[in-house]
C-alpha cells in the first residue's frame, strides 16, 4: 500500500474536527479564510483555508460549496432583515 493510500485511510478513520470563529478577528478576512489555486503537484485544484485548516478540493466540489454557501446566506439574510438587521 502506498503512502497516499495510507493517508486516505487515516483521514477516513479520524473524527471530524470542529472550528469556531476566533474571539477577535486576526487580519480580517485573511486570518479567518483564504482561497487559492493549488500547484501542479496536487490532485485537487483549489485549497480553502478556514481558521488555519487547509481543505483541498476539486473544482466541482468548490463550486458546489460556493452554491450551498450562497443559498444559506440568502436564507440568513431573510431572517436577519426580518429581525431588523442588515444582511450580508
N, C-alpha and C positions, 0 to 999 in steps of 0.2 A: 504494500500500500504506500503510495507516495505521500509526501509532506502535505500537499494541497488536500488530499482526501482525509488525512488525519485532522487537519484544521477544520474542515467542514463538519466532521463528526463531533469534534469537541464543541464547536459552536452550537450544533443542534442539541447537544446534551446539556448545555448551560441554561440556567433560568434566565428569562427576560429581565433586563435591567430597567430601572426607572430613573429618570432625572426630573428635576423640578427647576423652576426659574430661580436664579440666584437672588439672594436678599437685596442686593444692589446691582444694577447693570454695570458691566465692565466693558468699556469700549463698544457701546451700543452702535449698531446691531451686531458687529463682527465678533464681539466677545461671546455672544449667545449663539449665533448661527452663521454659517458660511456655506457657500455652494461653489464648487469648482469642477472643471473638467479634469479627468484623470489622465495620466500619461499612457503612452502606447504599451507599457508593460503590464497594464491592468486589464482584466477581463470585462470590467464594467467601465462605463464612460463618464459617470457623474459621481462625485463624492459630496455628501451632505454632512456637515459637522454641526452637531447640536450639543451645546454645553461640553465641548471637548471630546465627544464620542463621534467617531467617523463612521459613516454608513456609505458603502459603495453600492451604487445602483445602476442597473441597466437603464437606458434612456426611456424605455416604455414604462418601467416602474416609477421613474422620476416624474414622468408626465402624469401618470395616474395619481401619484401622491399630490402633485400640484392641483389636479382637478378636485380631488377629495378635500384638500385644504380650502380651496376657494369655495366649494359648496358649503362646508361647515362655517366658514367665515360669513357667508351670506346669511345663513341661519342665525348666527350670533348677532349680526347687525340688526336683524328684525327684533330680537329680544332686547338688545341694548337700546335701540331707538324707542321701543315701546316703554322702556323704563326711564326715558329722558336723557340717555347718554348718547354721545356721538358714536357712530360706527367706526370701523377700521377699514 
